[in-house]
Every structure is written in structure tokens, then in C-alpha cells.
Amino acid sequence: MTIPYFVSNAKLWYVEETTVGTTPATPAFKQFRITADNLVLQKESLQSNEIDGSREISAIRTSANQVTGTVSGELSSESYDDLFEACLQGTWATDVLKVGSTERSFTFMRESLDSSGATHYDLFTGCRITNFSMSTAVNSIVTIDFSVIGEGADYDATEPAGATYTAANTNAPFIFVDGTLSIDSTSYALVTGVTQTNDNAAAANFALGSNNLAFVGFGRANNTLTVDGAYFDTTVVDAFQNETEVQLDLVFSLSGDSMTFSYPRCIFTSGAPTLSSDTQITYSANVQAIKDSTEATSLKITRVVV
């Protein structure tokens, strides 16, 4: 009887690369806490346009290798510090992370068991963390997705020689009751959801003679938010209407640990209330973060670990 690989037996590991696209010798893998992993090898299909009188397609080729996909999880203290650092291209300093320009790459290794109990490995190399999207909503766990562009994949890989493994922490995930949104340092009530996005305008680039992508190009760091809530005062709509710059802080705290996502200089680009249900009046406000001269960043992440 043939038995497939099961998700429940799978693990995802990662290690930072010294040379882009090359797994380090004797790699020290860390476990990635995941709820989903859809990293895949992607190749474009190149169809011949030859006319040969038969009405048939005469040839198909496939293009260079690239890895695409997302790795998803539930936000918890200390679990994704390396990934936030890579995405913002900054460096943690005294538990503070800001937007920078230091590119990092990783090898991801997916581990699963076959029907005989033997371990199977899929290896994805040259992986850059290009974006993140984080969602906080009432009656929900805080979720996060990291987008990935990588160079190559091996779906029948051998375990790297001398590899060591550090298991993931077991810190509880943050949920909606652990979060507070503040506008200009004042806690704002009746917020029902916040979506945060960091988009680095990353794109895969190719070159003649190379069977893998040549490099990943990065554009501007674009940090945006969407804030949803019940309409009870004019703070949001006034800031939108008057183009008033504000500071937004989203803080998650649990058992003494905390993570603060600070946007020191923001503009509401929408935020007018609407009547879209039979109960409360609501608003959905889009927010654009811009670089603050004092903090020298559009997004600052601060961690506290006890």
C-alpha cells in the first residue's frame, strides 16, 4: 500500500546563508513555527509559436528556476525575530529593529516522513524574505505571512552533513485581547481589526546562461496598515480629512513579554464612516507610514522578553 507524506509529520527549518544560494557547511538550523508552508519551485512555460501545418504545438520549454511562496505562522514572542530582521533589512540593536538596507538570504529545509518512517528533505536555497502581512482581528489569534523569493529547490535532498537543530520555542501566540492600538500615545477604543503590511517591491531577475534566478531586486520599503473599527468619535476621520500626521503604535503583551510595532509618522489615506450594517456605524481606514526624521524609519519594532 502506498501512503502519502502527511502534514502533521512535517517540520520547516531555516538557516541564514553566508553566500547567497549556498547552504552553510555544518548548518545550525532553527525550527520555523508554521501554520502553512507553500514554498514551491516555479518555472514559466515557454511555448513555441512554430507553424508546421499540423495545428499542433511543436515544442514546450521551461524557464529558469525560482522559488516562490509564503510561510505562515501565529505571532508569538521571539518566534520570528530573524524573519522580521530580514524583511526590514535592519539589524536588532538593544531589542529595537528599524528599516535598513542589509539583504539576507536563507536556506529553508522541509522535513517530512515517508510511508516507511524514513525522513525526506526538500531544500530551498537563496531565499529572501520580501514582504510580511500581519492580521489582528477580534476573536482570533494574530497571524503572519512572510513572502519568499528564492533561487533553487531540491525535492530529493540529502540531509546536510553536520547539521544541528534548535527546536522552536513554545511561547503562546498573541491573540486579539493581548493587543492595543494607540494614536498619538493614547489608546484608541473599539478597534475591531488591524492589518499591517511591509512590501519591499521585490522582483526576481534573470540572466542569459543561468538556470536559476540571477538576483532579487528590492525597491522602497512600503509600510501600510488598515484599521477597522466601530465609529464613536471623529479622531480617525478628522485626521484623514485634515491630512494630519499621527503616530500609531500596536502593542502585544503576554506574560511579561511584549512586541511593539511603532509607526512614528503616518497619514490616513481613507477613514470616513459608513453605514454598512443594521447595527453600529463602522469605518475602515487605510494608513500610509512614511519615514520619520527623528526615528529615521517608517516602522520600528521593539521587543521585551522576560
N, C-alpha and C positions, 0 to 999 in steps of 0.2 A: 504493500500500500504506500502510495506517495503522499507525504504530508508537507504542507507549505510552511514557510517561516511565519512565526506569529509575532505580532506587535508587542504582546505582553512580555516577550523574552528579549526584546531589543534594548540596546543602550546606544547613546551617542557620546563620543569622546572628542575632545579637541586639544590641539597644542599649537602654540604660536610658532611660526616658521622664522628662521633666520634668513634663509634665501627663499624668495617667493617661488612657490611651486614645488619646493623640496621639503619632505618630511624630515625633521631633525634626526640625527643619529641618536639612538637610545632616548626616544621621545618620552617626556613626562606628561602623559595625558591627564586631562581633567574631565570629569563627567559633566555633561551638559544636562541640566534638568529640563526635560522636554514634555510637552503635551502632543506635539506633532513635529515631524521632520519630513519635508518633501523635497530634499536635495536630489537633483537628477542631472544626469548628463544630457545635454541638449545639442543637437546638430540640425542645421537647416537642410531641408531637402532642395536639391538643385535639379530641376527637370530640363532635359534637353528640348529645344524647340525645333529639332530637325524634322524636315518634311521628307518622308520616304515613300509616299504613295499608299501607305497601308492603313492610315488612320490610327496607328498605334503610337504609344510613347516609346521612343527608341533607346533612351538611357536615363538613368537617375544616378546622381552622385550626392553625397552628403558633405556638408561643410566642416569647418574646424570645430574642435571640441570646446565646449564651455559648460560650466556647472551653474545652474540657476536654482532658485527655490527659497523657501523660508524655513527657519527653525523657530518653534513657538514654545512658550512656557507661561508660567504663572509667577508674577513678580514676588520675590522674597529677598530679604536682606542677604547680601554678599553673593548671591547666586549668579549674577550677570555682570559683575564689575568689569571683567575683561572685555565683554562684548560691548558695553557702553563706551569703554575707553577706545576700542577700535572704531566704533561707529562715529563718535565725536572727533576722532583723530587727535584727542588730547592725551594728557598723562595725569593720573591721580597724584595729587600733591596735598599732603595733610588732609586727606579724606575729601578733597574737592576736585571735581573734574569740570573742565571747560572745553569749548570748541577749539580745536587746534588744526594742525596740518601734517601730523605724523601718520603715514599709512602703515597698516599692519596686515599681515596675512596669516591664515591658519590652515592646518590640515584637520579635517573632520574625519572621524572613523566611526562608521556604523557597525555595531556588533550584534549579531543575531545567531540563533541556534538552528541547525538543520534537523531533519527527522531522526537522525542517529544521535543527536545531542552534541555533535561537533560544532565548534564555533566558526562562524562565517564572518568575513570582514569586507566592507565596502569602504574604499578610501577616496576622499575628495581633497584635492590639493590646490594650493594657491587661492584659497577662499578669502574674499574681502567682505566685511560687514558693511553694507552700503546704506541701509535705512533701518529705522525701527519705528514701530507703531504700537502704542500702548493704550489700552482701553480700561477705563474705570466706570462702572455703572452700578446702580443700586441693585442689591440682592445678588451680587456677583463677585467672583474672585477677579483681581486685577490681572489682566492678561497682556502679554507682549509678544510681538513678532519681530524677528530680525531677518532682513532680506540679505541674500548672499549671491555674489557672483564669483565663480571660481574658474580655475584653468583646466583641470583634468579629473578623470574618475577611473577607478579600477574596481570592477564589481566582483573580482575574484582575487582579492589582495591577500598577501601573506602578512601575518602579524609582524609589525616592525621589530627588528631584533633589539633586545634590551629595553623594550617598552615598560614603563611603570605607570601605575594608575592611581589617581586620587579620587575617591568616591565623592559624590556631591554632598553638600550639607543637607540637613533635614529641617532647616528653618521653615516655619509655617508661612504659607503665602499670605500676602496682604489682601484684604477684602475691602469692600466699599466703606465699612464703618471705621476702618483704620485711616481713611483719607480725609483731608481738609483742604479746601481751596480758599486762598486769601487773595484779595485785591487790595493792593497798596497796604499790605500788612494787616488788613482787617479781614477776619473770617467771613466768608460770604455764605449766606444760608440758602437752603432749598435747591442746591445743585443736584441734579439727577444723573449727570454723566459728564466725563471729560475724556476726550481722545487727544493724545499727543502724537505728533509725527515729526521725525527727523529725516529729511530727504536730502541726500548729498548729490543728486543728479548724476549718479554713477552710470557708466556705459561701458560695455565690453568693446574692445578694439582688436582688430585682426591685421595680420601682415602676410605678404606673399611668402610661401615656403614654410609656413608654420602650421602644424596640425592642431595647435592649441591657441587660445586667445593670446594676443601679444601683450596687452596690458589693460588695466581698468582705469578709465579716466574719471576724475571727480570734479564736480562743479561746486557751486556755492552750498554752504550748509543752510538749509531752509527749515526752520523750526516753526511749526504751526500747531494750533490747538482748535478744538471745537468744544465749546462749553454749553451744556444743555441744562435747563432748569425751569422751575415754576416762577412766574413773573410776580414779584411782590414789591419791588421798588424800581427806580429808574437808573440805578448805578450803571448797569451794562448799556442800556440804550442811550444814556447821556454820553458815556464815553465814546460810543460809536458815532453818535450824531455830531459831537463836538471835536472828533479826532483827537481825543485826549490820550496821551501816553500813560500807561499804567504798568505796575509790576504785578505779575501773577506768580503765586507760589503754591505748588501742590505738594503736601506733606503726607507721608505714610509713616505711621508709628505703631510698633507692636513689641511688647515685652522689652522695652528699653531701646530697641534698635529702631532706626528711622532712615528714610530716604527723602530728601527734599529736592524737588525739581523746580528751580527758580528761573523765571523768565523776567529779567530786570527791566526790560523796555519793550512794551507791547502796544499794538494798535488793534482795536476791534474793527474788523472789516465788515461785520454784519452784527445784528443783535436786536433787531426790532421784535417786539412780542407779536404773537399770532394766536388766533382762536382756531385751534385745530382739533379740539375735543369738546365733549359736553361738560367737562369738569373745569380744571384750572386753566388759566391763560399761561402759555409757555413761551420760551424763547430758545433759539439755537444760534449761538454766537460763534462766528469764526474769528480767530485771533492770529495775527502775524507777529512773531517775535523778531526784533531787529537788534543789532549789536549795540550794547551799552558801553559808553566810553569809560565809565568808572570800573565796571566789572570786566571789560574787554571781552565780552562774549554775549551771545543771544540766549544761551542756556547754560546754567550752572547746576550740577548735581552734587549734593552734599550727603555723605553717609555718616551715620553714627552707629557704631557696633559696640555692644557691652559684653 
